[in-house]
Amino acid sequence: MSLVGTRTPTVEEVEKYEIHHWKRLQVKTGITSSTVTDFEDIVRMDVDYQRKWSIAYDLYLIFQTIWVVLAKKGAC
Protein backbone atom coordinates (compact mmCIF):
# COMPACT_ATOMS: atom_id res chain seq x y z
CA MET A 1 0.00 0.00 0.00
CA SER A 2 1.18 3.53 -0.70
CA LEU A 3 0.25 6.87 0.81
CA VAL A 4 -1.59 7.96 -2.34
CA GLY A 5 -3.15 5.60 -4.86
CA THR A 6 -6.29 3.85 -5.89
CA ARG A 7 -8.90 2.62 -3.42
CA THR A 8 -8.65 -1.05 -2.48
CA PRO A 9 -11.49 -2.94 -4.20
CA THR A 10 -13.80 -5.20 -2.27
CA VAL A 11 -14.14 -8.90 -3.10
CA GLU A 12 -17.69 -8.22 -4.31
CA GLU A 13 -16.41 -5.56 -6.72
CA VAL A 14 -13.67 -7.78 -8.14
CA GLU A 15 -16.17 -10.59 -8.73
CA LYS A 16 -18.11 -8.20 -11.00
CA TYR A 17 -15.10 -6.74 -12.85
CA GLU A 18 -15.29 -6.26 -16.58
CA ILE A 19 -12.11 -6.05 -18.67
CA HIS A 20 -11.69 -2.26 -18.35
CA HIS A 21 -11.95 -2.42 -14.55
CA TRP A 22 -8.73 -4.43 -14.18
CA LYS A 23 -6.65 -1.48 -15.41
CA ARG A 24 -7.26 0.36 -12.13
CA LEU A 25 -5.20 -2.26 -10.29
CA GLN A 26 -1.95 -1.43 -12.08
CA VAL A 27 -0.79 0.78 -9.19
CA LYS A 28 -0.61 0.16 -5.45
CA THR A 29 -3.66 1.06 -3.43
CA GLY A 30 -3.45 4.13 -1.22
CA ILE A 31 -4.79 5.35 2.09
CA THR A 32 -6.33 8.53 0.68
CA SER A 33 -9.91 8.25 -0.48
CA SER A 34 -12.87 10.18 -1.82
CA THR A 35 -16.60 10.37 -1.28
CA VAL A 36 -17.42 9.18 -4.81
CA THR A 37 -19.66 6.11 -4.69
CA ASP A 38 -20.39 5.37 -8.36
CA PHE A 39 -18.07 2.50 -9.29
CA GLU A 40 -17.57 3.60 -12.90
CA ASP A 41 -16.58 7.08 -11.65
CA ILE A 42 -14.12 5.45 -9.23
CA VAL A 43 -12.56 3.41 -12.06
CA ARG A 44 -12.27 6.54 -14.23
CA MET A 45 -10.61 8.43 -11.37
CA ASP A 46 -8.19 5.56 -10.70
CA VAL A 47 -7.14 5.32 -14.35
CA ASP A 48 -6.85 9.12 -14.50
CA TYR A 49 -4.60 9.01 -11.41
CA GLN A 50 -2.33 6.50 -13.17
CA ARG A 51 -2.13 8.76 -16.22
CA LYS A 52 -1.29 11.87 -14.17
CA TRP A 53 1.01 10.19 -11.66
CA SER A 54 4.11 12.04 -10.53
CA ILE A 55 5.69 12.87 -7.18
CA ALA A 56 4.37 16.43 -7.54
CA TYR A 57 0.84 15.14 -8.19
CA ASP A 58 1.02 12.86 -5.13
CA LEU A 59 2.19 15.80 -2.99
CA TYR A 60 -0.69 17.88 -4.34
CA LEU A 61 -3.17 15.14 -3.40
CA ILE A 62 -1.63 14.77 0.07
CA PHE A 63 -1.96 18.50 0.72
CA GLN A 64 -5.53 18.44 -0.61
CA THR A 65 -6.29 15.56 1.77
CA ILE A 66 -4.78 17.41 4.73
CA TRP A 67 -6.83 20.51 3.86
CA VAL A 68 -10.06 18.51 3.65
CA VAL A 69 -9.35 16.84 7.01
CA LEU A 70 -8.47 20.13 8.73
CA ALA A 71 -11.50 21.88 7.23
CA LYS A 72 -13.67 18.87 8.22
CA LYS A 73 -15.11 18.74 4.71
CA GLY A 74 -14.57 15.04 4.05
CA ALA A 75 -15.58 13.50 7.35
CA CYS A 76 -19.02 11.97 7.79
Biopython code that builds the backbone (N, CA, C, O; Angstrom):
import numpy as np
from Bio.PDB.StructureBuilder import StructureBuilder

atoms = [
    (1, "MET", "N", (0.852, -1.172, 0.000)),
    (1, "MET", "CA", (0.000, 0.000, 0.000)),
    (1, "MET", "C", (0.900, 1.238, 0.000)),
    (1, "MET", "O", (1.981, 1.235, 0.589)),
    (2, "SER", "N", (0.443, 2.276, -0.659)),
    (2, "SER", "CA", (1.178, 3.529, -0.700)),
    (2, "SER", "C", (0.356, 4.617, -0.012)),
    (2, "SER", "O", (-0.806, 4.404, 0.337)),
    (3, "LEU", "N", (0.962, 5.766, 0.175)),
    (3, "LEU", "CA", (0.249, 6.868, 0.809)),
    (3, "LEU", "C", (-0.878, 7.373, -0.084)),
    (3, "LEU", "O", (-1.986, 7.631, 0.386)),
    (4, "VAL", "N", (-0.588, 7.511, -1.369)),
    (4, "VAL", "CA", (-1.587, 7.959, -2.341)),
    (4, "VAL", "C", (-1.726, 6.865, -3.389)),
    (4, "VAL", "O", (-0.733, 6.259, -3.791)),
    (5, "GLY", "N", (-2.929, 6.613, -3.826)),
    (5, "GLY", "CA", (-3.150, 5.603, -4.856)),
    (5, "GLY", "C", (-4.619, 5.283, -4.975)),
    (5, "GLY", "O", (-5.470, 5.989, -4.435)),
    (6, "THR", "N", (-4.903, 4.231, -5.673)),
    (6, "THR", "CA", (-6.290, 3.846, -5.889)),
    (6, "THR", "C", (-6.882, 3.249, -4.617)),
    (6, "THR", "O", (-6.154, 2.824, -3.719)),
    (7, "ARG", "N", (-8.201, 3.222, -4.552)),
    (7, "ARG", "CA", (-8.900, 2.622, -3.420)),
    (7, "ARG", "C", (-8.860, 1.111, -3.565)),
    (7, "ARG", "O", (-9.000, 0.588, -4.671)),
    (8, "THR", "N", (-8.669, 0.408, -2.457)),
    (8, "THR", "CA", (-8.653, -1.046, -2.476)),
    (8, "THR", "C", (-10.049, -1.563, -2.822)),
    (8, "THR", "O", (-11.021, -1.184, -2.170)),
    (9, "PRO", "N", (-10.164, -2.423, -3.841)),
    (9, "PRO", "CA", (-11.489, -2.940, -4.199)),
    (9, "PRO", "C", (-11.946, -4.012, -3.206)),
    (9, "PRO", "O", (-11.137, -4.688, -2.571)),
    (10, "THR", "N", (-13.242, -4.139, -3.098)),
    (10, "THR", "CA", (-13.798, -5.199, -2.269)),
    (10, "THR", "C", (-13.874, -6.492, -3.098)),
    (10, "THR", "O", (-13.813, -6.458, -4.327)),
    (11, "VAL", "N", (-14.008, -7.612, -2.411)),
    (11, "VAL", "CA", (-14.139, -8.895, -3.103)),
    (11, "VAL", "C", (-15.363, -8.878, -4.007)),
    (11, "VAL", "O", (-15.323, -9.392, -5.124)),
    (12, "GLU", "N", (-16.453, -8.284, -3.523)),
    (12, "GLU", "CA", (-17.687, -8.219, -4.309)),
    (12, "GLU", "C", (-17.477, -7.421, -5.593)),
    (12, "GLU", "O", (-18.024, -7.772, -6.639)),
    (13, "GLU", "N", (-16.689, -6.352, -5.518)),
    (13, "GLU", "CA", (-16.410, -5.559, -6.715)),
    (13, "GLU", "C", (-15.602, -6.372, -7.725)),
    (13, "GLU", "O", (-15.931, -6.408, -8.910)),
    (14, "VAL", "N", (-14.550, -7.019, -7.247)),
    (14, "VAL", "CA", (-13.672, -7.781, -8.142)),
    (14, "VAL", "C", (-14.444, -8.901, -8.836)),
    (14, "VAL", "O", (-14.194, -9.190, -10.006)),
    (15, "GLU", "N", (-15.362, -9.524, -8.139)),
    (15, "GLU", "CA", (-16.165, -10.593, -8.731)),
    (15, "GLU", "C", (-16.998, -10.088, -9.909)),
    (15, "GLU", "O", (-17.374, -10.869, -10.783)),
    (16, "LYS", "N", (-17.287, -8.788, -9.936)),
    (16, "LYS", "CA", (-18.111, -8.201, -10.999)),
    (16, "LYS", "C", (-17.286, -7.456, -12.043)),
    (16, "LYS", "O", (-17.852, -6.848, -12.952)),
    (17, "TYR", "N", (-15.962, -7.492, -11.929)),
    (17, "TYR", "CA", (-15.104, -6.735, -12.848)),
    (17, "TYR", "C", (-15.339, -7.112, -14.302)),
    (17, "TYR", "O", (-15.507, -8.281, -14.648)),
    (18, "GLU", "N", (-15.344, -6.088, -15.137)),
    (18, "GLU", "CA", (-15.286, -6.258, -16.582)),
    (18, "GLU", "C", (-13.852, -5.959, -16.987)),
    (18, "GLU", "O", (-13.061, -5.525, -16.149)),
    (19, "ILE", "N", (-13.499, -6.175, -18.224)),
    (19, "ILE", "CA", (-12.106, -6.047, -18.671)),
    (19, "ILE", "C", (-11.520, -4.674, -18.337)),
    (19, "ILE", "O", (-10.391, -4.597, -17.851)),
    (20, "HIS", "N", (-12.258, -3.592, -18.585)),
    (20, "HIS", "CA", (-11.687, -2.262, -18.349)),
    (20, "HIS", "C", (-11.475, -1.949, -16.871)),
    (20, "HIS", "O", (-10.708, -1.042, -16.550)),
    (21, "HIS", "N", (-12.124, -2.662, -15.972)),
    (21, "HIS", "CA", (-11.955, -2.418, -14.548)),
    (21, "HIS", "C", (-10.587, -2.870, -14.039)),
    (21, "HIS", "O", (-10.069, -2.296, -13.081)),
    (22, "TRP", "N", (-9.998, -3.879, -14.656)),
    (22, "TRP", "CA", (-8.725, -4.427, -14.183)),
    (22, "TRP", "C", (-7.591, -3.422, -14.300)),
    (22, "TRP", "O", (-6.612, -3.514, -13.560)),
    (23, "LYS", "N", (-7.703, -2.468, -15.211)),
    (23, "LYS", "CA", (-6.648, -1.483, -15.412)),
    (23, "LYS", "C", (-6.389, -0.661, -14.150)),
    (23, "LYS", "O", (-5.264, -0.217, -13.921)),
    (24, "ARG", "N", (-7.417, -0.456, -13.334)),
    (24, "ARG", "CA", (-7.257, 0.356, -12.128)),
    (24, "ARG", "C", (-6.334, -0.280, -11.105)),
    (24, "ARG", "O", (-5.888, 0.395, -10.178)),
    (25, "LEU", "N", (-6.038, -1.560, -11.252)),
    (25, "LEU", "CA", (-5.196, -2.261, -10.285)),
    (25, "LEU", "C", (-3.721, -2.247, -10.658)),
    (25, "LEU", "O", (-2.928, -2.961, -10.045)),
    (26, "GLN", "N", (-3.340, -1.455, -11.643)),
    (26, "GLN", "CA", (-1.950, -1.426, -12.082)),
    (26, "GLN", "C", (-1.046, -0.588, -11.184)),
    (26, "GLN", "O", (0.162, -0.535, -11.417)),
    (27, "VAL", "N", (-1.594, 0.060, -10.175)),
    (27, "VAL", "CA", (-0.789, 0.779, -9.186)),
    (27, "VAL", "C", (-1.195, 0.309, -7.799)),
    (27, "VAL", "O", (-2.277, -0.246, -7.608)),
    (28, "LYS", "N", (-0.305, 0.539, -6.829)),
    (28, "LYS", "CA", (-0.608, 0.155, -5.452)),
    (28, "LYS", "C", (-1.797, 0.958, -4.934)),
    (28, "LYS", "O", (-2.014, 2.104, -5.328)),
    (29, "THR", "N", (-2.550, 0.340, -4.054)),
    (29, "THR", "CA", (-3.659, 1.057, -3.426)),
    (29, "THR", "C", (-3.098, 2.071, -2.441)),
    (29, "THR", "O", (-1.966, 1.937, -1.976)),
    (30, "GLY", "N", (-3.893, 3.081, -2.126)),
    (30, "GLY", "CA", (-3.449, 4.133, -1.218)),
    (30, "GLY", "C", (-4.377, 4.287, -0.036)),
    (30, "GLY", "O", (-5.433, 3.659, 0.032)),
    (31, "ILE", "N", (-3.966, 5.139, 0.905)),
    (31, "ILE", "CA", (-4.792, 5.355, 2.085)),
    (31, "ILE", "C", (-5.673, 6.592, 1.959)),
    (31, "ILE", "O", (-6.551, 6.819, 2.792)),
    (32, "THR", "N", (-5.441, 7.396, 0.916)),
    (32, "THR", "CA", (-6.328, 8.532, 0.684)),
    (32, "THR", "C", (-7.576, 8.016, -0.022)),
    (32, "THR", "O", (-7.538, 6.969, -0.668)),
    (33, "SER", "N", (-8.653, 8.730, 0.096)),
    (33, "SER", "CA", (-9.907, 8.250, -0.477)),
    (33, "SER", "C", (-10.756, 9.436, -0.911)),
    (33, "SER", "O", (-10.353, 10.591, -0.783)),
    (34, "SER", "N", (-11.944, 9.125, -1.430)),
    (34, "SER", "CA", (-12.871, 10.181, -1.819)),
    (34, "SER", "C", (-14.279, 9.761, -1.440)),
    (34, "SER", "O", (-14.506, 8.638, -0.989)),
    (35, "THR", "N", (-15.215, 10.670, -1.628)),
    (35, "THR", "CA", (-16.604, 10.374, -1.283)),
    (35, "THR", "C", (-17.400, 9.879, -2.486)),
    (35, "THR", "O", (-18.614, 9.701, -2.388)),
    (36, "VAL", "N", (-16.741, 9.656, -3.609)),
    (36, "VAL", "CA", (-17.417, 9.179, -4.811)),
    (36, "VAL", "C", (-17.883, 7.741, -4.572)),
    (36, "VAL", "O", (-17.120, 6.912, -4.076)),
    (37, "THR", "N", (-19.123, 7.453, -4.922)),
    (37, "THR", "CA", (-19.657, 6.110, -4.692)),
    (37, "THR", "C", (-19.979, 5.358, -5.974)),
    (37, "THR", "O", (-20.121, 4.135, -5.939)),
    (38, "ASP", "N", (-20.098, 6.046, -7.103)),
    (38, "ASP", "CA", (-20.393, 5.367, -8.364)),
    (38, "ASP", "C", (-19.143, 4.625, -8.836)),
    (38, "ASP", "O", (-18.103, 5.241, -9.065)),
    (39, "PHE", "N", (-19.244, 3.313, -8.981)),
    (39, "PHE", "CA", (-18.074, 2.497, -9.289)),
    (39, "PHE", "C", (-17.411, 2.900, -10.598)),
    (39, "PHE", "O", (-16.182, 2.938, -10.663)),
    (40, "GLU", "N", (-18.166, 3.198, -11.629)),
    (40, "GLU", "CA", (-17.572, 3.600, -12.904)),
    (40, "GLU", "C", (-16.805, 4.914, -12.754)),
    (40, "GLU", "O", (-15.765, 5.096, -13.386)),
    (41, "ASP", "N", (-17.312, 5.838, -11.920)),
    (41, "ASP", "CA", (-16.576, 7.076, -11.645)),
    (41, "ASP", "C", (-15.274, 6.775, -10.913)),
    (41, "ASP", "O", (-14.245, 7.389, -11.194)),
    (42, "ILE", "N", (-15.317, 5.834, -9.976)),
    (42, "ILE", "CA", (-14.117, 5.446, -9.234)),
    (42, "ILE", "C", (-13.072, 4.873, -10.183)),
    (42, "ILE", "O", (-11.894, 5.218, -10.090)),
    (43, "VAL", "N", (-13.494, 4.004, -11.093)),
    (43, "VAL", "CA", (-12.561, 3.412, -12.059)),
    (43, "VAL", "C", (-11.956, 4.505, -12.929)),
    (43, "VAL", "O", (-10.748, 4.509, -13.166)),
    (44, "ARG", "N", (-12.782, 5.432, -13.408)),
    (44, "ARG", "CA", (-12.273, 6.541, -14.227)),
    (44, "ARG", "C", (-11.251, 7.370, -13.453)),
    (44, "ARG", "O", (-10.217, 7.751, -14.002)),
    (45, "MET", "N", (-11.533, 7.650, -12.188)),
    (45, "MET", "CA", (-10.615, 8.426, -11.366)),
    (45, "MET", "C", (-9.302, 7.669, -11.145)),
    (45, "MET", "O", (-8.226, 8.267, -11.182)),
    (46, "ASP", "N", (-9.388, 6.365, -10.918)),
    (46, "ASP", "CA", (-8.186, 5.560, -10.702)),
    (46, "ASP", "C", (-7.302, 5.530, -11.945)),
    (46, "ASP", "O", (-6.082, 5.669, -11.847)),
    (47, "VAL", "N", (-7.908, 5.350, -13.099)),
    (47, "VAL", "CA", (-7.141, 5.321, -14.351)),
    (47, "VAL", "C", (-6.570, 6.716, -14.635)),
    (47, "VAL", "O", (-5.449, 6.836, -15.129)),
    (48, "ASP", "N", (-7.331, 7.761, -14.327)),
    (48, "ASP", "CA", (-6.846, 9.125, -14.503)),
    (48, "ASP", "C", (-5.653, 9.384, -13.569)),
    (48, "ASP", "O", (-4.688, 10.038, -13.964)),
    (49, "TYR", "N", (-5.719, 8.876, -12.348)),
    (49, "TYR", "CA", (-4.604, 9.014, -11.413)),
    (49, "TYR", "C", (-3.346, 8.371, -11.998)),
    (49, "TYR", "O", (-2.262, 8.951, -11.929)),
    (50, "GLN", "N", (-3.489, 7.186, -12.566)),
    (50, "GLN", "CA", (-2.335, 6.504, -13.168)),
    (50, "GLN", "C", (-1.741, 7.343, -14.294)),
    (50, "GLN", "O", (-0.521, 7.431, -14.431)),
    (51, "ARG", "N", (-2.593, 7.950, -15.086)),
    (51, "ARG", "CA", (-2.133, 8.758, -16.222)),
    (51, "ARG", "C", (-1.396, 10.010, -15.752)),
    (51, "ARG", "O", (-0.409, 10.414, -16.367)),
    (52, "LYS", "N", (-1.866, 10.625, -14.667)),
    (52, "LYS", "CA", (-1.287, 11.872, -14.169)),
    (52, "LYS", "C", (-0.141, 11.663, -13.183)),
    (52, "LYS", "O", (0.507, 12.633, -12.790)),
    (53, "TRP", "N", (0.123, 10.430, -12.775)),
    (53, "TRP", "CA", (1.009, 10.188, -11.658)),
    (53, "TRP", "C", (2.369, 10.870, -11.786)),
    (53, "TRP", "O", (3.021, 10.816, -12.829)),
    (54, "SER", "N", (2.768, 11.504, -10.704)),
    (54, "SER", "CA", (4.113, 12.044, -10.526)),
    (54, "SER", "C", (4.266, 12.314, -9.036)),
    (54, "SER", "O", (3.281, 12.313, -8.298)),
    (55, "ILE", "N", (5.477, 12.540, -8.601)),
    (55, "ILE", "CA", (5.690, 12.870, -7.184)),
    (55, "ILE", "C", (4.967, 14.177, -6.857)),
    (55, "ILE", "O", (4.353, 14.304, -5.798)),
    (56, "ALA", "N", (5.042, 15.140, -7.766)),
    (56, "ALA", "CA", (4.374, 16.426, -7.541)),
    (56, "ALA", "C", (2.859, 16.235, -7.420)),
    (56, "ALA", "O", (2.222, 16.870, -6.579)),
    (57, "TYR", "N", (2.283, 15.372, -8.247)),
    (57, "TYR", "CA", (0.838, 15.136, -8.185)),
    (57, "TYR", "C", (0.462, 14.459, -6.865)),
    (57, "TYR", "O", (-0.550, 14.805, -6.255)),
    (58, "ASP", "N", (1.279, 13.491, -6.423)),
    (58, "ASP", "CA", (1.024, 12.861, -5.126)),
    (58, "ASP", "C", (1.094, 13.883, -3.999)),
    (58, "ASP", "O", (0.251, 13.866, -3.103)),
    (59, "LEU", "N", (2.078, 14.769, -4.027)),
    (59, "LEU", "CA", (2.188, 15.802, -2.995)),
    (59, "LEU", "C", (0.966, 16.719, -3.013)),
    (59, "LEU", "O", (0.445, 17.095, -1.964)),
    (60, "TYR", "N", (0.521, 17.070, -4.209)),
    (60, "TYR", "CA", (-0.687, 17.882, -4.342)),
    (60, "TYR", "C", (-1.880, 17.178, -3.688)),
    (60, "TYR", "O", (-2.638, 17.799, -2.943)),
    (61, "LEU", "N", (-2.042, 15.892, -3.965)),
    (61, "LEU", "CA", (-3.167, 15.141, -3.395)),
    (61, "LEU", "C", (-3.045, 15.013, -1.879)),
    (61, "LEU", "O", (-4.050, 15.068, -1.171)),
    (62, "ILE", "N", (-1.834, 14.844, -1.381)),
    (62, "ILE", "CA", (-1.629, 14.768, 0.071)),
    (62, "ILE", "C", (-2.034, 16.085, 0.725)),
    (62, "ILE", "O", (-2.737, 16.089, 1.735)),
    (63, "PHE", "N", (-1.589, 17.202, 0.148)),
    (63, "PHE", "CA", (-1.961, 18.501, 0.716)),
    (63, "PHE", "C", (-3.463, 18.752, 0.615)),
    (63, "PHE", "O", (-4.059, 19.334, 1.522)),
    (64, "GLN", "N", (-4.074, 18.316, -0.479)),
    (64, "GLN", "CA", (-5.532, 18.441, -0.607)),
    (64, "GLN", "C", (-6.223, 17.622, 0.481)),
    (64, "GLN", "O", (-7.205, 18.071, 1.071)),
    (65, "THR", "N", (-5.712, 16.428, 0.743)),
    (65, "THR", "CA", (-6.288, 15.560, 1.774)),
    (65, "THR", "C", (-6.160, 16.207, 3.147)),
    (65, "THR", "O", (-7.114, 16.219, 3.924)),
    (66, "ILE", "N", (-4.984, 16.743, 3.442)),
    (66, "ILE", "CA", (-4.779, 17.415, 4.731)),
    (66, "ILE", "C", (-5.756, 18.585, 4.879)),
    (66, "ILE", "O", (-6.355, 18.769, 5.938)),
    (67, "TRP", "N", (-5.910, 19.372, 3.812)),
    (67, "TRP", "CA", (-6.834, 20.511, 3.856)),
    (67, "TRP", "C", (-8.271, 20.056, 4.135)),
    (67, "TRP", "O", (-8.971, 20.655, 4.952)),
    (68, "VAL", "N", (-8.698, 19.006, 3.457)),
    (68, "VAL", "CA", (-10.061, 18.505, 3.651)),
    (68, "VAL", "C", (-10.262, 18.021, 5.089)),
    (68, "VAL", "O", (-11.306, 18.265, 5.693)),
    (69, "VAL", "N", (-9.255, 17.337, 5.626)),
    (69, "VAL", "CA", (-9.355, 16.842, 7.009)),
    (69, "VAL", "C", (-9.400, 18.014, 7.994)),
    (69, "VAL", "O", (-10.237, 18.035, 8.896)),
    (70, "LEU", "N", (-8.502, 18.986, 7.822)),
    (70, "LEU", "CA", (-8.472, 20.128, 8.733)),
    (70, "LEU", "C", (-9.736, 20.980, 8.636)),
    (70, "LEU", "O", (-10.204, 21.520, 9.639)),
    (71, "ALA", "N", (-10.282, 21.099, 7.433)),
    (71, "ALA", "CA", (-11.503, 21.877, 7.231)),
    (71, "ALA", "C", (-12.757, 21.069, 7.563)),
    (71, "ALA", "O", (-13.873, 21.585, 7.523)),
    (72, "LYS", "N", (-12.550, 19.787, 7.893)),
    (72, "LYS", "CA", (-13.668, 18.874, 8.225)),
    (72, "LYS", "C", (-14.694, 18.806, 7.111)),
    (72, "LYS", "O", (-15.897, 18.748, 7.365)),
    (73, "LYS", "N", (-14.209, 18.813, 5.865)),
    (73, "LYS", "CA", (-15.105, 18.742, 4.715)),
    (73, "LYS", "C", (-15.332, 17.320, 4.231)),
    (73, "LYS", "O", (-16.323, 17.063, 3.547)),
    (74, "GLY", "N", (-14.448, 16.390, 4.562)),
    (74, "GLY", "CA", (-14.568, 15.036, 4.045)),
    (74, "GLY", "C", (-15.069, 14.032, 5.059)),
    (74, "GLY", "O", (-15.372, 12.892, 4.706)),
    (75, "ALA", "N", (-15.160, 14.434, 6.303)),
    (75, "ALA", "CA", (-15.581, 13.496, 7.348)),
    (75, "ALA", "C", (-17.097, 13.382, 7.390)),
    (75, "ALA", "O", (-17.814, 14.358, 7.167)),
    (76, "CYS", "N", (-17.572, 12.186, 7.675)),
    (76, "CYS", "CA", (-19.024, 11.975, 7.793)),
    (76, "CYS", "C", (-19.449, 12.094, 9.231)),
    (76, "CYS", "O", (-20.631, 11.949, 9.539)),
]
sb = StructureBuilder()
sb.init_structure("model")
sb.init_model(0)
sb.init_chain("A")
sb.init_seg("    ")
for serial, (resi, resn, name, xyz) in enumerate(atoms, 1):
    if name == "N":
        sb.init_residue(resn, " ", resi, " ")
    sb.init_atom(name, np.array(xyz, "f"), 0.0, 1.0, " ", f" {name:<3s}", serial, name[0])
structure = sb.get_structure()
